[in-house]
């Protein structure tokens, strides 16, 4: 418990230092934020043009698809903002010895890796996610009760943990392979399937999205429950279960990989 309080006290200092460093080049930071926002606007515009030619997609209209897309962006953006540094593990960071500076300090190396950088570009995705929720909610008749709001907040938080865990699992493979950016990108991009109703995919993809890489469990199922009068809190429980299970796996692989780490000067 004392260690936990210590890290809660340390984290704001890391965040403040990272933001100050990024804002030293404010125009670059603004371009990054705007770029990610624009990228997702273009992606959704393509989806919009496709969906508007079809009356509905297994009962999903453009409004419900837009709402789903908006929710998808929120945990993905939070993960992007708070733990983007994990990508460095897979992109040759192990061979460059990026963990050396963390291991000589009496602070958890994973905490240092994650807290070292706040990725401001992710705010573009976060802003757009909330904009989509605001724009598409009126056409759906969503009941914004305290229970539903609370469930979605919990889902967003644990979905963020899920995205982080996926990155950590496949980033940690670099302890054995030295580089895993290609497979990490492939697996992480698999989350794009969660932006669509799972029923439109074949059985193999549905199994993967539900049981192997359960992106649909943490993104699609809660929104389906909210929009189609399902049991939202039951789906929230499944989100928590999937996310915590993936986090346990990720931390286990990280710990095993860390034992194999060799300094760049070795």
PAVO-451823 format. One line per 10 residues: number of its first residue (from 0); their letters; for each residue x, y, z of C-alpha. Coordinates in nm, 4 decimals, decimal comma, padded with zeros to 6 digits. Each point is the difference from the previous one (the first is absolute). Layout:
PAVO-451823
NUM) a) X/Y/Z ~ ...
//
This chain:
PAVO-451823
0) xxxxxxxxxx) 00,0000/00,0000/00,0000 ~ 00,2877/00,2379/00,0799 ~ 00,1525/-00,0740/-00,3409 ~ -00,3328/00,0740/-00,1667 ~ -00,0240/00,3372/00,1731 ~ 00,3580/00,0736/-00,1018 ~ -00,0791/-00,0584/-00,3664 ~ -00,3160/00,2100/00,0204 ~ 00,2132/00,2837/00,1337 ~ 00,2703/-00,0501/-00,2624
10) xxxxxxxxxx) -00,2278/-00,0269/-00,3022 ~ -00,1036/00,3699/-00,0167 ~ 00,3680/00,1021/-00,0049 ~ 00,0686/-00,2304/-00,2947 ~ -00,3087/00,1284/-00,1809 ~ 00,0883/00,3636/00,0631 ~ 00,3561/-00,0509/-00,1254 ~ -00,1209/-00,1792/-00,3139 ~ -00,2605/00,2633/-00,0864 ~ 00,2500/00,2834/00,0478
20) xxxxxxxxxx) 00,2437/-00,1785/-00,2307 ~ -00,2650/-00,0556/-00,2673 ~ -00,1312/00,3561/00,0201 ~ 00,3483/00,1373/-00,0597 ~ -00,0971/-00,0536/-00,3650 ~ -00,3635/00,1085/00,0182 ~ -00,0623/00,0162/-00,3727 ~ 00,1206/-00,3595/-00,0429 ~ -00,2267/-00,1095/00,2862 ~ -00,2987/00,1765/-00,1584
30) xxxxxxxxxx) 00,0695/-00,1549/-00,3411 ~ 00,0207/-00,3443/00,1610 ~ -00,3334/00,0433/00,1801 ~ -00,1696/00,1380/-00,3101 ~ 00,1525/-00,2735/-00,2166 ~ -00,1445/-00,2845/00,2065 ~ -00,3370/00,1743/00,0136 ~ -00,0017/00,0481/-00,3762 ~ 00,1115/-00,3584/-00,0637 ~ -00,2961/-00,1388/00,1936
40) xxxxxxxxxx) -00,2411/00,2437/-00,1640 ~ 00,1125/-00,1303/-00,3397 ~ -00,0312/-00,3633/00,1127 ~ -00,3511/00,0594/00,1331 ~ -00,0967/00,1935/-00,3137 ~ 00,0887/-00,3072/-00,2060 ~ -00,2083/-00,2133/00,2356 ~ -00,2847/00,2521/-00,0224 ~ -00,0041/-00,0056/-00,3794 ~ -00,0054/-00,3794/00,0067
50) xxxxxxxxxx) -00,2743/-00,0378/00,2613 ~ -00,2298/00,2660/-00,1494 ~ -00,0421/-00,2158/-00,3090 ~ -00,1489/-00,2735/00,2218 ~ -00,3232/00,0571/00,2003 ~ 00,1461/-00,1824/00,3011 ~ 00,2752/-00,2468/00,0831 ~ -00,1558/-00,2773/00,2093 ~ -00,2130/00,2646/00,1686 ~ 00,2859/00,2503/00,0322
60) xxxxxxxxxx) -00,0666/00,3403/-00,1564 ~ 00,2568/00,2698/-00,0723 ~ -00,0914/00,1639/00,3340 ~ 00,0701/-00,3147/00,2013 ~ 00,3179/-00,0683/-00,1980 ~ 00,1161/00,3564/00,0676 ~ -00,0716/-00,0436/00,3703 ~ 00,1949/-00,3266/00,0033 ~ 00,2910/00,1668/-00,1803 ~ -00,0021/00,2860/00,2496
70) xxxxxxxxxx) 00,0164/-00,2340/00,2980 ~ 00,2749/-00,2041/-00,1682 ~ 00,2144/00,3129/-00,0323 ~ -00,0167/00,0925/00,3695 ~ 00,1863/-00,2942/00,1656 ~ 00,2300/-00,0268/-00,3016 ~ 00,0861/00,3696/00,0346 ~ 00,0574/-00,0280/00,3755 ~ 00,2362/-00,2899/-00,0626 ~ 00,1739/00,2032/-00,2710
80) xxxxxxxxxx) 00,0425/00,2985/00,2327 ~ 00,1139/-00,1879/00,3092 ~ 00,2053/-00,2989/-00,1175 ~ 00,1207/00,0609/-00,3539 ~ 00,3602/-00,0443/00,1158 ~ -00,0587/-00,3775/00,0149 ~ 00,0339/-00,0035/-00,3793 ~ 00,3713/00,0722/00,0463 ~ 00,0467/-00,3510/00,1412 ~ -00,1007/-00,1594/-00,3274
90) xxxxxxxxxx) 00,1736/00,2490/-00,2275 ~ 00,3562/-00,1022/00,0789 ~ -00,0003/00,1540/00,3469 ~ 00,1326/-00,3146/00,1665 ~ 00,3109/-00,0091/-00,2195 ~ 00,0526/00,3748/00,0548 ~ -00,0072/-00,0557/00,3750 ~ -00,2888/00,2361/00,0759 ~ -00,0625/-00,1745/00,3327 ~ 00,3506/00,0656/00,1339
100) xxxxxxxxxx) -00,0917/00,3403/00,1421 ~ -00,3064/-00,1457/00,1730 ~ 00,1741/-00,2955/00,1610 ~ 00,2568/00,2128/00,1831 ~ -00,2752/00,1850/00,1902 ~ -00,1917/-00,1337/00,3024 ~ -00,3308/00,0364/-00,1864 ~ -00,1966/-00,2641/-00,1861 ~ 00,1381/-00,0032/-00,3591 ~ -00,3432/-00,0539/-00,1569
110) xxxxxxxxxx) -00,1363/00,3005/00,1884 ~ 00,2898/00,2108/-00,1286 ~ -00,0455/-00,1226/-00,3573 ~ -00,3712/00,0801/-00,0022 ~ 00,0178/00,3286/00,1917 ~ 00,2958/00,1447/-00,1900 ~ -00,2050/00,1308/-00,2911 ~ -00,3449/00,1520/-00,0396 ~ -00,0956/-00,0203/-00,3671 ~ -00,1976/00,3170/-00,0678
120) xxxxxxxxxx) -00,1004/-00,1167/-00,3481 ~ -00,2462/-00,2383/00,1623 ~ -00,2146/00,2971/00,1062 ~ -00,1091/00,0282/-00,3634 ~ -00,1565/-00,3458/00,0213 ~ -00,1463/00,0708/00,3452 ~ -00,1658/00,3255/-00,1078 ~ -00,1460/-00,1606/-00,3106 ~ -00,1316/-00,2936/00,2034 ~ -00,2015/00,2314/00,2252
130) xxxxxxxxxx) -00,1165/00,2046/-00,3008 ~ -00,1367/-00,3159/-00,1646 ~ -00,1837/-00,0998/00,3182 ~ -00,1598/00,3456/00,0204 ~ -00,0921/00,0106/-00,3695 ~ -00,1515/-00,3476/-00,0294 ~ -00,1687/-00,0386/00,3394 ~ -00,3169/00,2045/-00,0835 ~ -00,0965/-00,2336/-00,2847 ~ 00,0278/-00,3104/00,2183
140) xxxxxxxxxx) -00,2148/00,0800/00,3010 ~ 00,2716/-00,1049/00,2434 ~ -00,1085/00,0260/00,3632 ~ 00,2796/00,1764/00,1848 ~ -00,0776/-00,1269/00,3476 ~ 00,2672/00,0085/00,2704 ~ 00,0186/-00,3791/-00,0285 ~ 00,0659/00,0071/-00,3751 ~ 00,2511/00,2847/00,0272 ~ 00,1825/-00,1782/00,2802
150) xxxxxxxxxx) 00,0121/-00,3248/-00,1958 ~ 00,1434/00,1710/-00,3095 ~ 00,2657/00,1776/00,2081 ~ 00,1025/-00,3324/00,1536 ~ 00,0017/-00,1624/-00,3459 ~ 00,2142/00,2795/-00,1455 ~ 00,2503/-00,0261/00,2857 ~ 00,0388/-00,3764/-00,0201 ~ 00,0027/00,0069/-00,3805 ~ 00,2975/00,2359/00,0266
160) xxxxxxxxxx) 00,1693/-00,2582/00,2223 ~ -00,0789/-00,2635/-00,2624 ~ 00,1641/00,2021/-00,2789 ~ 00,3033/00,0588/00,2215 ~ 00,0240/-00,3711/00,0844 ~ -00,0056/-00,0997/-00,3663 ~ 00,2864/00,2402/-00,0697 ~ 00,1987/-00,1240/00,2977 ~ -00,0430/-00,3670/-00,0938 ~ 00,1257/00,0404/-00,3536
170) xxxxxxxxxx) 00,2524/00,2698/00,0881 ~ 00,1511/-00,2349/00,2596 ~ 00,0587/-00,2605/-00,2690 ~ 00,2985/00,2151/-00,0946 ~ 00,1846/-00,1358/00,3034 ~ 00,0219/-00,3222/-00,1995 ~ -00,0182/00,1195/-00,3623 ~ 00,1742/00,3409/00,0450 ~ -00,2632/00,1563/-00,2265 ~ -00,3750/-00,0610/-00,0203
180) xxxxxxxxxx) -00,1413/00,3218/-00,1465 ~ -00,1560/-00,1751/-00,3000 ~ -00,1965/-00,2584/00,1981 ~ -00,0882/00,2569/00,2675 ~ -00,1427/00,2359/-00,2627 ~ -00,1928/-00,2836/-00,1643 ~ -00,1589/-00,1121/00,3259 ~ -00,0735/00,3524/00,1232 ~ -00,1629/00,0916/-00,3317 ~ -00,2252/-00,3025/00,0427
190) xxxxxxxxxx) -00,1969/00,2289/00,2322 ~ -00,1412/00,1672/-00,3121 ~ -00,2395/-00,2931/-00,0332 ~ -00,1639/00,1083/00,3273 ~ -00,1342/00,3111/-00,1760 ~ -00,2483/-00,2200/-00,1851 ~ -00,2868/-00,2287/00,1076 ~ 00,1575/-00,3377/00,0698 ~ -00,2875/-00,1806/-00,1757 ~ 00,1183/00,1122/-00,3439
200) xxxxxxxxxx) 00,3211/-00,2039/00,0287 ~ 00,0476/-00,3707/-00,0626 ~ 00,0124/-00,2476/00,2871 ~ 00,3823/-00,0126/00,0189 ~ 00,0347/00,3771/00,0424 ~ -00,2849/00,0070/00,2543 ~ 00,1797/-00,2641/00,2089 ~ 00,3272/00,1961/-00,0118 ~ -00,1701/00,3299/00,0919 ~ -00,1838/-00,1643/00,2900
210) xxxxxxxxxx) 00,2408/-00,2527/00,1505 ~ 00,3534/00,0421/-00,1388 ~ 00,0432/00,3749/-00,0443 ~ -00,3284/00,1129/00,1561 ~ -00,0115/00,3525/-00,1393 ~ -00,3722/-00,0363/-00,0666 ~ -00,0586/-00,0991/00,3628 ~ 00,1470/00,3277/00,1279 ~ -00,1333/00,2314/-00,2741 ~ -00,2946/-00,1367/-00,1966
220) xxxxxxxxxx) -00,1962/-00,2066/00,2536 ~ -00,0512/00,2813/00,2564 ~ -00,1232/00,2391/-00,2689 ~ -00,2344/-00,2634/-00,1421 ~ -00,1411/-00,0529/00,3503 ~ -00,0480/00,3765/00,0441 ~ -00,1663/00,0595/-00,3369 ~ -00,2124/-00,3164/-00,0170 ~ -00,1173/-00,0247/00,3622 ~ 00,2403/-00,2737/00,1064
230) xxxxxxxxxx) 00,1491/-00,0515/00,3440 ~ 00,2655/00,2708/-00,0024 ~ 00,1450/-00,0796/00,3432 ~ 00,0380/-00,3671/-00,0928 ~ 00,1950/00,1053/-00,3067 ~ 00,2011/00,2360/00,2211 ~ 00,0946/-00,2971/00,2157 ~ 00,1209/-00,1838/-00,3114 ~ 00,2038/00,3069/-00,0992 ~ 00,1662/00,0039/00,3423
240) xxxxxxxxxx) 00,0628/-00,3753/-00,0115 ~ 00,1545/00,0102/-00,3484 ~ 00,2133/00,3042/00,0792 ~ 00,1326/-00,1239/00,3336 ~ 00,0713/-00,3454/-00,1443 ~ 00,1972/00,1560/-00,2836 ~ 00,1835/00,2261/00,2463 ~ 00,1070/-00,2982/00,2123 ~ 00,1318/-00,1741/-00,3129 ~ 00,1797/00,3170/-00,1123
250) xxxxxxxxxx) 00,1693/00,0599/00,3353 ~ 00,1075/-00,3640/00,0194 ~ 00,1619/00,0127/-00,3460 ~ 00,1626/00,3353/00,0842 ~ 00,1500/-00,1390/00,3217 ~ 00,1336/-00,3087/-00,1749 ~ 00,1423/00,2110/-00,2807 ~ 00,1620/00,2456/00,2383 ~ 00,2023/-00,2858/00,1495 ~ 00,1510/-00,0559/-00,3467
260) xxxxxx) 00,0866/00,3642/-00,0575 ~ 00,3639/00,0799/-00,0685 ~ 00,1382/00,3506/00,0103 ~ 00,1004/00,1549/-00,3304 ~ 00,3545/00,0102/00,1338 ~ 00,0067/-00,3721/00,0840
//
